[in-house]
Amino acid sequence: MGYIRAEDVLPSEVLTLVQEFIDGQMLYVPKKDAGRNTWGSISGTKEYLEYRNTQICTEYRAGCSVHLLAEKYCLSVKSIQRIVRTSGPS
C-alpha cells in the first residue's frame, strides 16, 4: 500500500481542516464498511475453521473424548470444550 499526498487528492478547504488536527503527521483513512472483507474470507481460513469445528463436534457427539480430540487437532482441552459448547446442538 503506497502513500498518496493529501494535497493531490483533497480540496484545499478539507486539507486545511485536517491540518488543524494532524499537522505533518501520518493519517490512516480506512475503507468504507462496504469495501471491507470479513476476517478469513480471502485466505479461506474462516471456512477451514468452520469445517474443522464441525468435524470436532461430530466426533465428540460420536463419543470421542475431549482429551483425544485435543491431541488429534493439536488444541488445548479448553479449546475443544469451547468449540463443542459454542457450536450448540445439531
Secondary structure in CASP SS format (residue, H / E / C, confidence):
PFRMAT SS
TARGET T0000
AUTHOR 0000-0000-0000
METHOD secondary structure of the structure
MODEL  1
M C 1.00
G C 1.00
Y C 1.00
I C 1.00
R C 1.00
A H 1.00
E H 1.00
D H 1.00
V H 1.00
L C 1.00
P C 1.00
S H 1.00
E H 1.00
V H 1.00
L H 1.00
T H 1.00
L H 1.00
V H 1.00
Q H 1.00
E H 1.00
F H 1.00
I C 1.00
D C 1.00
G C 1.00
Q C 1.00
M C 1.00
L C 1.00
Y C 1.00
V C 1.00
P C 1.00
K C 1.00
K C 1.00
D H 1.00
A H 1.00
G H 1.00
R C 1.00
N C 1.00
T C 1.00
W C 1.00
G C 1.00
S C 1.00
I C 1.00
S C 1.00
G C 1.00
T H 1.00
K H 1.00
E H 1.00
Y H 1.00
L H 1.00
E H 1.00
Y H 1.00
R H 1.00
N H 1.00
T H 1.00
Q H 1.00
I H 1.00
C H 1.00
T H 1.00
E H 1.00
Y H 1.00
R H 1.00
A C 1.00
G C 1.00
C C 1.00
S C 1.00
V H 1.00
H H 1.00
L H 1.00
L H 1.00
A H 1.00
E H 1.00
K H 1.00
Y C 1.00
C C 1.00
L C 1.00
S C 1.00
V H 1.00
K H 1.00
S H 1.00
I H 1.00
Q H 1.00
R H 1.00
I H 1.00
V H 1.00
R H 1.00
T H 1.00
S H 1.00
G C 1.00
P C 1.00
S C 1.00
END
